């Protein structure tokens, strides 16, 4: 989500690593996939995380505000994603925001990254 939101033209991770993400029926993460697949547990966990993030976004935007146009919604979504990625701190990340955590990991394990996350920071040059 981070790269998709703030790196226009960036290649999605799923394209680089041949990750298949079949679509499921909205609000029914169990409808896609079959338990006999090898990675069914991973698929269930992935879908649950996606559904949870969708719920978080929906509760913070469309459930709380009325939008006069799609452009108004898009602007608010961009603001929400910026706050989520750069300002909101999480206990599971050691009290860091997602962007700060990514920068910390990049500093300690630079071979895991192909793009420097510091170059993804929105600001005067974006």
Secondary structure, DSSP 8 states (H G I E B T S, - for coil): -HHHHH-TT---HHHHTT-------TT-GGGSS-TTSTTHHHHHHHHHHHHHHHHHHHHHTTTT---SSHHHHHHHHHHHHHHHHHT-EEGGGTSEEHHHHHHHHHHH-GGG-SS-GGGG--STT-
